[in-house]
Amino acid sequence: MREERKLCCNQCGKEIRIVQGIAREDFVTVKKNWGYFSKKDGRQDEFCLCEDCYDHLIAGFVVPVSEKERTELV
């Protein structure tokens, strides 16, 4: 029996299917443990973005994301 679970993009709500532990499309997960010098000290935030929402987010960056071409894809 195939185990299926769903993950949702926190920005748009799009469902990302995960079957047998493998996501059927790529996404980014951000996990942040807030520290002493923040207003959120002791809190952990975590969210997921689908590829489209990630592209939309980084398009607004003043300093662009650093990109490196990978030649070995495992």
C-alpha positions in Angstrom: 0.0 0.0 0.0 1.3 3.4 -0.9 1.6 5.9 1.8 0.5 9.4 0.6 0.6 12.6 2.5 0.2 16.2 1.5 2.2 19.3 2.2 0.9 22.8 1.4 2.6 25.9 0.2 2.1 28.5 3.0 1.8 31.3 0.5 -0.7 30.1 -2.1 -2.1 26.9 -0.4 -1.1 24.6 -3.3 -0.9 21.0 -2.3 2.4 19.2 -2.8 1.8 15.4 -2.9 4.3 13.2 -1.2 4.2 9.5 -2.1 6.4 7.0 -0.3 8.4 9.8 1.1 9.1 11.4 -2.3 7.7 14.8 -3.2 6.1 14.8 -6.6 7.4 18.4 -7.2 10.1 20.5 -5.7 9.6 23.1 -2.9 11.6 25.0 -0.3 11.2 24.7 3.5 12.4 27.4 5.8 12.9 26.7 9.5 14.0 29.5 11.8 14.9 29.3 15.4 14.7 32.9 16.7 17.4 34.0 19.1 18.0 36.3 22.0 18.4 39.5 20.0 15.0 39.2 18.2 11.5 40.0 19.3 10.6 36.3 18.8 13.2 34.9 21.2 12.6 31.2 21.9 10.2 30.7 19.0 10.6 28.4 16.0 8.9 29.3 12.7 8.7 26.9 9.8 7.0 27.3 6.4 7.0 25.8 2.9 6.9 27.5 -0.5 6.1 25.9 -3.9 8.5 26.8 -6.7 6.2 29.5 -8.2 5.9 31.3 -4.8 9.6 31.0 -4.2 10.3 32.6 -7.7 7.8 35.4 -6.9 9.4 36.0 -3.5 13.0 36.3 -4.7 12.0 38.5 -7.7 11.5 41.2 -5.1 14.9 40.9 -3.5 17.2 44.0 -3.7 20.2 41.7 -3.5 19.8 38.8 -5.8 20.0 35.2 -4.7 23.4 33.6 -5.2 23.0 30.8 -7.8 25.5 28.1 -8.6 25.2 25.6 -11.4 25.5 22.0 -10.2 26.9 19.4 -12.5 26.3 16.2 -10.4 22.6 15.6 -9.7 22.0 12.7 -7.4 
